[in-house]
Structures are given as C-alpha cells and as structure tokens.
Amino acid sequence: MDELAGYIDWLAALPTAANDAERLDRIAALEKLLAATDAAQATMLAELGVSQQTADTGVGIETGQAGPGTH
C-alpha cells in the first residue's frame, strides 16, 4: 500500500511540463497508467469476490444467500 501512496504523491508533485510536446507525452502516459490501474482494480475486485465467497462458504452461507452489506 505504501508503494501506491508513493505513486500518488509523485504524480501530485510533477512539475509543470516545459512545452506542449511534453504535455502530450504526459497525457499519453497517464492514459496508459489509467488503463493499467483500471485493470488492476478489476483484478482486485474479482479476487475480493472470490475471497468473500470462500469466507461465506466457510461459515455455512450458500452461494447467492449472502445479502448486500454483509461484509
């Protein structure tokens, strides 16, 4: 988690781009970063779903029986 916080801090502290070419390069890089973070988030959400389902099964809750807000 510290690594992610470090990336956020680093991005927040980026100096102003020197020119439009650098701005365009940064925009392109940030678009790639956004896609990568979306993919990582989707993977973690899927892993969380499996983990929660496994935990439910471990305490006797059948698949589909847990209601919203139970975790």
N, C-alpha and C positions, 0 to 999 in steps of 0.2 A: 504494500500500500504506500510505503514511503516513496517508492520509485514513481508511482503515478502522481503523487503530490509534487514531487520534484519536477516532473514534466509540466505540470500546470503552472508552477512558479516560473519555470524557464520561459514558457510561452508568454506569460504575463509581463515578463521583463524584456521581451525582444525590443531592441532599439528600432527607431524609425528606419524604414527602408530608404536607401540612398537615392533610388530612382524608380521609374515605372517598371523597368525590366526586372528589378529585384522584387518589386511588389507582385508582379505577375508570377514570378518563380515561387514566392512565398504562398500565394493563393493556390497555385497548383499543388504545392507540397502539403498545404493544410487540407485540401480536398482529399488527397491520398490518406492523410492522417485521420480525417473524419471517417472515411470508408473503413480503415483498419480498426478504429475504435468502435464503430457500429458492429463490425464482425466479432470483435472480442466481447462486446456486450451481449450479442445474441448467443454466443457460445456459453457465456457465464449464466445467462438466464436459462438455457437448456439444461446445464449442469445443475442449477438450483432446483429446477423442476424434478429432475431425476432424484436428487438428494431428498427433497421433501416427500416425494412418493415413497422412497425407500424408508424414510422415517415413519411415515404413516403406516406402512405395511408392518413395520417393526412393533408398532403398538396396537395392531389389530384393526386399523381402519382400512377398509377395502378401497381399491382404486375407484375414484369417482365419488366417494362418500364424504370426503372432507369438504366442508363448506368454505366460502371466502372468509379471509381473515383468521383462519385457524393457525396460521404460522406467523 
